[in-house]
Amino acid sequence: MTGGRCAREALFRHRGSGLLLATSPLVWGAIVDPPPVWQLQVVGIVLVCAGASLRLASARRLGKHARVARCRVKRLVKEGPYSWTRNPLYLAALLMLAGMGLITSGHYASTAVAVGFVLLLYEAVARYEEDVLIKTHGSSGLQYVKEVPRWLPRPPRNIRSPTSDVSPLPWSEVCRREWRLIVWLPAGVALGLLSSTTRAREGLVAAAERMEQTAETPFTLLLALLAALAVGGLTLRTELSYRRRLRRR
């Protein structure tokens, strides 16, 4: 396995950690940036809802392989959102990330940095997945890659495949598997809207200033430490899960 392929495989395994790391600029923007105008917050809510809907619809088609630590591509999914774009799950994450940025911060540089970072991460991951897909499914995988765009959705053109022998998951099962999204995303939107109020924003800024003045560790370093601990914990959990899967083979 080449060095580049190893790096892309590592990025695939730890793509969740990268997404979590990308939220750090949004948290910082929610504290120190001016509040956004309500019109853009509405746009942000629409983007979050669109991303969540796309995530659930894609997970319903993909089934239990929506969250995996190793790219295997046992079956080629061409139906539903996967007939419009090859990476609807990643596109959903980008929409939700951009929406949260519009909800929380009036300076949109932090949102642009977060979305750009995740897009670069997902671009590398998507290329790795395409290599595995073509290697596994041969000509049908290559045709799928050629006909369906990697990112921007496009109505299906020449992809013609028989009806899949695997039925979509029932919505009850989708909700069970995606309970984190269903529970935590509305809570995050609510906190983002709350933090954008003038009184809450003044309180957050004042708390940050007090912490910088009284604590031995500056607030920015403390925030970075908390983010590093969260990302490190998620990365370690993913790596342990990956090693357990290898031992079971």
C-alpha positions as CSV (number, residue, x, y, z in Angstrom):
1,M,0.0,0.0,0.0
2,T,1.5,3.4,-1.0
3,G,2.0,6.2,1.4
4,G,-0.7,8.3,-0.2
5,R,-3.2,5.5,0.1
6,C,-2.3,4.9,3.7
7,A,-2.8,8.5,4.5
8,R,-6.2,8.6,2.8
9,E,-7.2,5.4,4.6
10,A,-6.3,7.0,7.9
11,L,-8.3,10.1,7.0
12,F,-11.2,7.9,6.2
13,R,-11.0,6.2,9.6
14,H,-10.8,9.5,11.5
15,R,-13.1,11.6,9.4
16,G,-15.4,12.0,12.4
17,S,-12.5,13.5,14.4
18,G,-11.8,15.9,11.6
19,L,-15.4,17.1,11.5
20,L,-15.3,17.6,15.3
21,L,-12.1,19.6,15.1
22,A,-13.7,21.8,12.4
23,T,-16.4,22.9,14.8
24,S,-13.8,24.7,17.0
25,P,-13.8,27.9,14.9
26,L,-17.6,28.0,15.1
27,V,-17.5,27.7,18.9
28,W,-14.9,30.5,19.1
29,G,-16.9,32.6,16.7
30,A,-20.1,32.1,18.8
31,I,-18.2,33.6,21.8
32,V,-16.2,36.5,20.3
33,D,-17.8,37.5,17.0
34,P,-20.8,39.9,16.8
35,P,-24.2,38.2,16.5
36,P,-25.4,37.5,12.9
37,V,-28.5,39.1,11.4
38,W,-31.7,37.1,11.8
39,Q,-32.1,36.7,8.0
40,L,-28.9,34.8,7.7
41,Q,-29.8,32.8,10.8
42,V,-33.0,31.7,8.9
43,V,-30.8,30.6,6.0
44,G,-28.6,28.7,8.4
45,I,-31.6,26.9,9.9
46,V,-32.7,26.0,6.4
47,L,-29.2,24.6,5.6
48,V,-29.1,22.6,8.8
49,C,-32.6,21.1,8.2
50,A,-31.6,20.3,4.6
51,G,-28.4,18.6,5.7
52,A,-30.1,16.6,8.4
53,S,-32.8,15.5,6.0
54,L,-30.2,14.4,3.4
55,R,-28.2,12.6,6.1
56,L,-31.3,10.6,7.2
57,A,-32.3,9.8,3.7
58,S,-28.8,8.7,2.8
59,A,-28.4,6.6,5.9
60,R,-31.8,4.9,5.1
61,R,-30.4,3.8,1.7
62,L,-26.9,2.9,3.0
63,G,-28.2,0.9,6.0
64,K,-25.7,-0.3,8.6
65,H,-22.7,0.9,6.6
66,A,-23.5,4.6,7.3
67,R,-21.0,4.5,10.1
68,V,-18.0,2.3,9.4
69,A,-14.3,2.4,10.4
70,R,-13.1,0.6,7.3
71,C,-14.1,1.2,3.7
72,R,-15.3,-2.1,2.2
73,V,-18.1,-1.2,-0.2
74,K,-19.8,-4.6,-0.2
75,R,-22.6,-3.4,-2.4
76,L,-22.9,-0.5,-4.8
77,V,-25.7,1.8,-3.8
78,K,-27.1,3.8,-6.7
79,E,-30.6,4.6,-5.5
80,G,-32.1,7.6,-3.7
81,P,-29.6,10.4,-2.9
82,Y,-26.8,8.2,-4.3
83,S,-28.2,8.6,-7.8
84,W,-27.7,12.4,-7.6
85,T,-24.3,12.6,-5.9
86,R,-21.7,10.0,-4.8
87,N,-21.2,11.5,-1.4
88,P,-24.6,12.6,0.1
89,L,-23.5,11.9,3.7
90,Y,-20.5,14.2,3.4
91,L,-22.5,16.8,1.6
92,A,-25.0,16.7,4.4
93,A,-22.3,17.3,6.9
94,L,-21.0,20.3,5.0
95,L,-24.5,21.8,4.8
96,M,-25.1,21.4,8.5
97,L,-21.6,22.8,9.3
98,A,-22.3,25.9,7.1
99,G,-25.7,26.3,8.6
100,M,-24.4,26.3,12.2
101,G,-21.8,28.9,11.2
102,L,-24.5,31.2,9.8
103,I,-26.5,30.7,13.0
104,T,-23.8,31.5,15.5
105,S,-21.4,34.1,14.1
106,G,-21.7,37.5,12.4
107,H,-18.1,37.2,11.0
108,Y,-18.2,34.4,8.5
109,A,-14.5,33.8,8.1
110,S,-14.7,31.2,10.8
111,T,-17.5,29.4,8.9
112,A,-15.5,29.6,5.7
113,V,-12.4,28.1,7.4
114,A,-14.4,25.3,9.0
115,V,-16.2,24.4,5.8
116,G,-13.0,24.6,3.7
117,F,-11.1,22.4,6.1
118,V,-13.8,19.7,6.1
119,L,-14.2,19.9,2.3
120,L,-10.5,19.3,1.8
121,L,-10.7,16.4,4.3
122,Y,-13.7,14.9,2.5
123,E,-12.2,15.4,-0.9
124,A,-9.3,13.1,0.1
125,V,-11.6,10.6,1.7
126,A,-13.9,10.5,-1.3
127,R,-11.0,9.8,-3.6
128,Y,-10.0,6.9,-1.4
129,E,-13.5,5.5,-1.4
130,E,-13.7,5.8,-5.2
131,D,-10.5,3.7,-5.5
132,V,-11.9,1.0,-3.3
133,L,-15.3,1.1,-5.1
134,I,-13.7,0.7,-8.5
135,K,-11.4,-2.1,-7.3
136,T,-14.3,-3.9,-5.7
137,H,-17.0,-3.5,-8.4
138,G,-15.0,-3.1,-11.5
139,S,-16.7,-1.7,-14.6
140,S,-20.0,-1.0,-12.8
141,G,-18.2,1.0,-10.2
142,L,-16.2,2.9,-12.8
143,Q,-19.5,3.7,-14.7
144,Y,-21.0,5.0,-11.5
145,V,-18.0,7.2,-10.8
146,K,-18.2,8.6,-14.3
147,E,-22.0,9.2,-14.4
148,V,-22.7,10.5,-10.9
149,P,-20.9,13.7,-9.7
150,R,-18.7,13.6,-6.6
151,W,-20.3,16.7,-4.9
152,L,-22.8,18.9,-6.6
153,P,-26.1,17.0,-7.0
154,R,-27.3,16.4,-10.5
155,P,-30.4,14.5,-11.8
156,P,-29.6,11.0,-12.9
157,R,-28.6,10.6,-16.5
158,N,-27.4,7.3,-17.9
159,I,-27.3,5.2,-14.7
160,R,-29.6,2.3,-15.3
161,S,-29.6,-0.5,-12.8
162,P,-32.1,-3.1,-11.7
163,T,-34.0,-2.5,-8.5
164,S,-31.8,-3.1,-5.5
165,D,-32.3,-6.4,-3.7
166,V,-31.7,-4.6,-0.4
167,S,-34.7,-2.6,0.8
168,P,-34.2,0.7,2.5
169,L,-34.2,0.6,6.3
170,P,-37.5,1.4,8.0
171,W,-37.6,4.9,9.3
172,S,-37.8,3.6,12.9
173,E,-34.5,1.8,12.4
174,V,-33.0,4.9,10.8
175,C,-34.0,7.0,13.8
176,R,-32.6,4.5,16.2
177,R,-29.2,4.4,14.4
178,E,-29.1,8.2,14.0
179,W,-30.3,9.2,17.4
180,R,-27.3,11.3,18.0
181,L,-28.2,13.5,15.1
182,I,-31.8,13.7,16.1
183,V,-31.1,14.6,19.7
184,W,-28.0,16.8,19.5
185,L,-28.5,18.8,16.3
186,P,-31.7,20.6,17.5
187,A,-29.9,21.2,20.9
188,G,-26.9,22.7,19.0
189,V,-29.2,24.9,16.9
190,A,-31.0,26.1,20.0
191,L,-27.7,26.9,21.8
192,G,-26.5,28.7,18.7
193,L,-29.6,30.9,18.6
194,L,-29.4,31.5,22.3
195,S,-25.7,32.5,22.1
196,S,-26.6,35.1,19.4
197,T,-28.8,37.2,21.7
198,T,-27.1,40.4,22.8
199,R,-27.3,39.6,26.5
200,A,-25.9,36.1,26.1
201,R,-23.2,37.3,23.8
202,E,-22.1,40.0,26.3
203,G,-22.1,37.3,29.0
204,L,-19.9,34.9,27.0
205,V,-17.4,37.7,26.1
206,A,-17.2,38.8,29.7
207,A,-16.7,35.3,30.9
208,A,-13.9,34.8,28.4
209,E,-12.2,38.0,29.5
210,R,-12.5,37.0,33.2
211,M,-11.0,33.6,32.4
212,E,-8.1,35.2,30.5
213,Q,-7.4,37.6,33.4
214,T,-7.7,35.1,36.3
215,A,-6.7,31.7,35.0
216,E,-3.2,30.6,34.6
217,T,-4.0,29.2,31.2
218,P,-5.4,31.6,28.6
219,F,-8.9,31.0,27.5
220,T,-7.8,30.2,23.9
221,L,-5.4,27.5,25.1
222,L,-8.0,26.0,27.4
223,L,-10.5,25.9,24.5
224,A,-7.9,24.3,22.3
225,L,-7.1,21.7,25.0
226,L,-10.7,20.8,25.4
227,A,-11.0,20.4,21.6
228,A,-7.9,18.3,21.5
229,L,-9.2,16.0,24.2
230,A,-12.5,15.6,22.4
231,V,-10.8,14.9,19.1
232,G,-8.2,12.6,20.7
233,G,-10.9,10.6,22.5
234,L,-12.9,10.1,19.3
235,T,-9.8,9.2,17.3
236,L,-8.7,6.6,19.9
237,R,-12.2,5.1,20.0
238,T,-12.2,4.8,16.2
239,E,-8.8,3.3,16.1
240,L,-9.7,0.7,18.8
241,S,-12.8,-0.2,16.9
242,Y,-10.8,-0.6,13.7
243,R,-8.3,-2.9,15.3
244,R,-11.1,-5.0,16.8
245,R,-12.6,-5.4,13.3
246,L,-9.3,-6.5,12.0
247,R,-8.9,-9.2,14.7
248,R,-12.3,-10.6,13.9
249,R,-11.4,-11.2,10.2
